[in-house]
Amino acid sequence: MAEKICVMSPKGGVGKTTLALNLGLHLAENHGKKTIVLDSNTHAANLSFYLGLPNLPITLNDVIKWNLPVEKAIYAYSRNFHFVPATIRFEKKIDLVNTRHFKEIIDKVSPYYDYIIFDSPPGVGKDVKTLISQSDRTIMITTPDLPTVATCLKGSFLVKKQQKPLSVVVNKSLGYKYELSVEEIAEMLEPDEIHVIPFDFKAKEAVAKREPLFHNRKSKVTKKIEQIARGLVQEVEQEIEAEKSLFSKILSFFKR
């Protein structure tokens, strides 16, 4: 079964889609993990723009609205990296929380992937709560300023209420003295782990070029996301080995 990750933030414009997309690509291309990213922002989708594929015929909105098989909205960017776009068209609002179909979608694709990544809408509304509840862990993104970190307190509370592991990514850090320090942010949000991604104009350039930042190997952001991906793979593999060890001990007990 897939490891499910919700990439979220109570604030918009902090880099959720950049992280969700490029983390997925690092897991798929650098670590050989079968990965799928779902654009779960069914109200204001962005993922397909970042891939340079904005006009795809069937989206997550169509799957939910018309009860279509999810396979119709899965697109292969590469052998190991697939994605499900949401619509960029102006349509009637689709809420993930209002349908059991969304859980059925996740249950159906889960056996075929190592990682499922949800690119969440901003905020802490019902859709975000649904995504966190469907995930094994949450990555919350903030920027190193007080208003954004204070807003992210709502996200931290929500994740902890659901008793899910929380990683915080401090994005677009310039390293200035007036920015909140990593220690201050950690004290406020109380994550299980925290990462810092520096500001890099290459991230904006990648969006303009409509190609993933992953392909720019010299980018500071690319290098940092690879570190996050590597740590995630190691952590998940350790958890799997621990579960196997426990299962072996149980079997050994009953064989006595």
C-alpha positions as CSV (number, residue, x, y, z in Angstrom):
1,M,0.0,0.0,0.0
2,A,1.1,3.5,-0.7
3,E,2.5,6.0,1.8
4,K,0.1,9.0,1.6
5,I,1.4,12.5,2.1
6,C,-0.7,15.7,2.4
7,V,1.3,18.8,1.4
8,M,-0.7,21.7,2.8
9,S,-0.6,25.2,4.3
10,P,-3.2,27.5,5.7
11,K,-1.7,30.3,3.5
12,G,-1.7,30.4,-0.3
13,G,1.3,31.3,-2.4
14,V,3.9,29.7,-0.1
15,G,5.0,26.9,-2.5
16,K,2.7,23.9,-1.9
17,T,2.5,22.9,-5.6
18,T,6.3,23.4,-6.1
19,L,7.0,21.1,-3.2
20,A,4.4,18.5,-4.0
21,L,5.3,18.2,-7.6
22,N,9.1,18.2,-7.2
23,L,9.1,15.9,-4.1
24,G,7.1,13.5,-6.2
25,L,9.6,13.7,-9.1
26,H,12.5,13.1,-6.8
27,L,10.9,10.1,-5.2
28,A,10.1,8.7,-8.7
29,E,13.2,9.5,-10.7
30,N,16.0,9.5,-8.1
31,H,14.7,6.8,-5.8
32,G,12.7,4.6,-8.2
33,K,9.5,4.9,-6.3
34,K,6.2,4.7,-8.1
35,T,4.6,8.0,-7.3
36,I,1.4,9.8,-8.1
37,V,0.5,13.5,-7.3
38,L,-3.2,14.5,-7.1
39,D,-4.0,18.1,-7.6
40,S,-6.6,18.2,-4.8
41,N,-7.3,21.9,-5.2
42,T,-10.5,21.4,-7.2
43,H,-11.4,25.1,-6.9
44,A,-8.2,26.7,-8.2
45,A,-5.9,24.1,-9.7
46,N,-2.2,24.8,-10.5
47,L,-0.4,21.5,-10.9
48,S,-1.0,21.1,-14.7
49,F,0.4,24.6,-15.3
50,Y,3.7,23.6,-13.5
51,L,4.0,20.6,-15.9
52,G,3.2,22.6,-19.0
53,L,0.0,20.6,-19.6
54,P,-2.9,22.8,-18.7
55,N,-5.6,21.5,-21.1
56,L,-6.0,17.9,-20.2
57,P,-9.4,16.4,-21.1
58,I,-10.4,14.6,-17.9
59,T,-9.6,15.9,-14.4
60,L,-10.2,15.0,-10.8
61,N,-13.3,17.2,-10.9
62,D,-14.7,15.1,-13.7
63,V,-14.0,11.9,-11.8
64,I,-15.9,13.2,-8.7
65,K,-18.7,15.0,-10.5
66,W,-19.5,12.2,-13.0
67,N,-18.4,9.2,-10.9
68,L,-15.8,8.2,-13.5
69,P,-13.1,5.6,-13.0
70,V,-10.0,7.4,-11.7
71,E,-7.9,5.7,-14.3
72,K,-9.4,8.1,-16.9
73,A,-7.7,11.1,-15.1
74,I,-4.3,9.5,-14.5
75,Y,-1.6,10.8,-16.7
76,A,2.0,9.5,-17.0
77,Y,4.7,12.2,-17.0
78,S,7.3,9.4,-16.9
79,R,7.5,5.7,-16.1
80,N,7.4,6.2,-12.3
81,F,5.7,9.5,-12.0
82,H,2.0,9.9,-12.6
83,F,-0.4,12.7,-11.8
84,V,-4.1,13.6,-11.6
85,P,-4.9,17.2,-12.5
86,A,-7.8,19.2,-11.3
87,T,-9.7,21.5,-13.7
88,I,-8.6,25.0,-14.6
89,R,-12.0,25.7,-16.0
90,F,-14.6,27.8,-14.2
91,E,-17.0,25.2,-12.9
92,K,-19.5,24.7,-10.1
93,K,-17.6,24.1,-6.8
94,I,-16.6,20.5,-6.1
95,D,-16.0,19.5,-2.5
96,L,-13.9,16.4,-1.7
97,V,-15.5,16.1,1.6
98,N,-19.0,15.7,0.2
99,T,-18.4,12.4,-1.5
100,R,-17.3,9.0,-0.5
101,H,-16.0,8.6,-4.0
102,F,-12.8,10.4,-3.1
103,K,-11.9,7.7,-0.5
104,E,-12.7,5.1,-3.0
105,I,-10.4,6.8,-5.5
106,I,-7.5,6.7,-3.0
107,D,-8.2,3.1,-2.0
108,K,-8.2,2.1,-5.7
109,V,-4.9,3.6,-6.7
110,S,-3.1,2.9,-3.5
111,P,-2.0,-0.7,-4.3
112,Y,-0.2,0.5,-7.5
113,Y,2.0,3.2,-6.0
114,D,4.7,3.6,-3.4
115,Y,3.7,7.2,-2.7
116,I,0.5,9.2,-3.1
117,I,1.0,13.0,-2.7
118,F,-2.0,15.4,-2.2
119,D,-1.4,18.9,-3.4
120,S,-3.9,20.5,-1.0
121,P,-5.9,23.7,-1.4
122,P,-4.9,26.5,1.0
123,G,-6.7,26.9,4.3
124,V,-7.9,24.5,6.9
125,G,-11.4,23.9,5.6
126,K,-13.3,20.6,5.1
127,D,-11.3,19.6,2.0
128,V,-8.0,19.9,3.9
129,K,-9.3,18.0,6.8
130,T,-10.4,15.2,4.5
131,L,-6.9,15.1,2.9
132,I,-5.1,15.0,6.3
133,S,-7.4,12.2,7.4
134,Q,-6.6,10.2,4.3
135,S,-2.9,10.7,4.7
136,D,-0.2,8.9,6.7
137,R,1.8,12.1,7.3
138,T,1.5,15.8,6.6
139,I,4.0,18.3,5.3
140,M,3.0,21.9,6.1
141,I,4.7,24.8,4.4
142,T,5.3,28.2,5.9
143,T,7.5,31.2,5.1
144,P,9.7,32.7,7.8
145,D,7.4,35.6,8.7
146,L,5.2,36.0,11.8
147,P,1.8,36.4,10.0
148,T,2.3,33.2,8.0
149,V,3.7,31.2,10.9
150,A,0.9,32.4,13.2
151,T,-1.7,31.3,10.5
152,C,0.0,27.9,10.3
153,L,-0.7,27.4,14.0
154,K,-4.2,26.4,12.8
155,G,-2.7,23.7,10.5
156,S,-0.5,22.4,13.3
157,F,-3.4,22.1,15.6
158,L,-5.5,20.3,13.0
159,V,-2.8,17.7,12.2
160,K,-2.0,17.0,15.8
161,K,-5.8,16.6,16.5
162,Q,-5.8,13.8,14.0
163,Q,-2.6,12.4,15.5
164,K,-0.6,12.4,12.3
165,P,3.1,13.0,12.0
166,L,3.9,16.6,11.0
167,S,6.8,18.0,9.1
168,V,7.2,21.7,8.6
169,V,9.0,23.2,5.6
170,V,10.1,26.8,6.0
171,N,10.1,28.0,2.3
172,K,11.6,31.0,0.6
173,S,14.1,31.7,3.3
174,L,16.4,34.6,2.6
175,G,18.5,34.3,5.8
176,Y,17.8,37.8,6.9
177,K,18.0,38.7,10.6
178,Y,14.4,40.0,10.6
179,E,13.1,36.6,9.6
180,L,11.9,34.2,12.3
181,S,14.5,31.7,13.1
182,V,14.1,27.9,12.7
183,E,14.1,27.6,16.5
184,E,11.3,30.1,16.9
185,I,9.2,28.5,14.2
186,A,9.7,25.0,15.7
187,E,8.7,26.3,19.1
188,M,5.5,27.8,17.7
189,L,4.4,24.9,15.4
190,E,5.9,21.9,17.3
191,P,6.6,19.7,14.3
192,D,8.2,16.3,14.4
193,E,10.8,17.6,12.0
194,I,11.6,20.9,10.2
195,H,13.3,21.8,7.0
196,V,14.4,25.1,5.5
197,I,14.3,25.7,1.7
198,P,16.1,28.9,0.6
199,F,14.6,31.4,-1.8
200,D,15.7,30.8,-5.4
201,F,14.6,32.7,-8.5
202,K,14.9,29.5,-10.4
203,A,11.7,28.3,-8.8
204,K,9.8,31.2,-10.4
205,E,11.7,30.7,-13.7
206,A,10.5,27.0,-13.8
207,V,6.9,28.1,-13.5
208,A,7.3,30.6,-16.3
209,K,9.0,27.9,-18.5
210,R,6.2,25.5,-17.5
211,E,8.6,22.7,-16.6
212,P,9.3,21.2,-13.2
213,L,12.2,22.7,-11.2
214,F,13.4,19.1,-10.7
215,H,15.1,19.3,-14.1
216,N,17.3,22.2,-12.9
217,R,19.9,20.2,-10.9
218,K,21.9,23.4,-9.9
219,S,18.9,25.0,-8.1
220,K,19.3,25.3,-4.3
221,V,15.6,24.4,-4.0
222,T,16.1,21.2,-6.1
223,K,19.0,20.1,-3.8
224,K,17.0,20.7,-0.7
225,I,13.9,18.8,-1.9
226,E,16.2,15.9,-2.8
227,Q,17.4,15.9,0.9
228,I,13.8,15.8,2.0
229,A,12.9,13.0,-0.4
230,R,15.9,10.9,0.7
231,G,15.0,11.3,4.4
232,L,11.4,10.4,3.7
233,V,12.4,7.2,1.9
234,Q,14.8,6.2,4.7
235,E,12.1,6.8,7.3
236,V,9.4,4.9,5.5
237,E,11.7,2.0,4.8
238,Q,12.7,1.9,8.5
239,E,9.0,1.8,9.5
240,I,8.3,-1.1,7.0
241,E,11.3,-3.1,8.4
242,A,10.0,-2.5,11.9
243,E,6.6,-3.8,11.0
244,K,8.1,-6.8,9.3
245,S,10.2,-7.5,12.4
246,L,7.2,-7.3,14.7
247,F,5.2,-9.6,12.4
248,S,8.0,-12.1,12.4
249,K,8.1,-12.1,16.2
250,I,4.4,-12.8,16.3
251,L,4.7,-15.7,13.9
252,S,7.6,-17.1,15.8
253,F,5.5,-17.0,19.0
254,F,2.7,-19.0,17.4
255,K,5.1,-21.6,16.0
256,R,6.4,-22.6,19.4
